Amino acid sequence: MNITATIIGQVVWFLLFIWFVMKLVWPYLQRVIAERQKIVADGLAAAEQGKLTLELSSKKAGEQMKEATVRAAERISSAEQRAAQIIEDAKAAAKEESSREKAAAKAEIEQQYARAREALREQVAALAVAGAEKILRREVNAQAHAEMLGQLKGEL
């Protein structure tokens, strides 16, 4: 056999094989490759969209955390102010109650003082009457002594 004929035969069969592949196998491979490229492109687009969504969600979460922190600080401040107001109100109420009790005690003391003074006056009057009675027993002029006792009682 001749090498040239073998090479020519091989070239012919190779060309037939290339033609067969180009007609039957190549379109199928191109379609599969195109579908695969589309799937990969869609996956990359979805990954990019997911990345953008993740960044947006992270920003929103950060903003919401800042807002929540601000609201919490406002609520704490408001609660502290309310507590201070309640304490001040309680102090004012306690001072008012203290003043009221002090005034009531003062009035009670004044009443007791007036009663003691009146009792003392009565005792002094009784002693004066007893003294006058002793004097009257010695002296007979009862009317003059009664006037004197009345004046004494009025002075006391």
Buried (B, 14 or more C-beta within 10 A) or exposed (E): EEEEEEEEEEEEEEEEEEEEEEEEEEEEEEEEEEEEEEEEEEEEEEEEEEEEEEEEEEEEEEEEEEEEEEEEEEEEEEEEEEEEEEEEEEEEEEEEEEEEEEEEEEEEEEEEEEEEEEEEEEEEBEEBBEEBEEEBEEEEEEEEBEEEBEEBBEEE
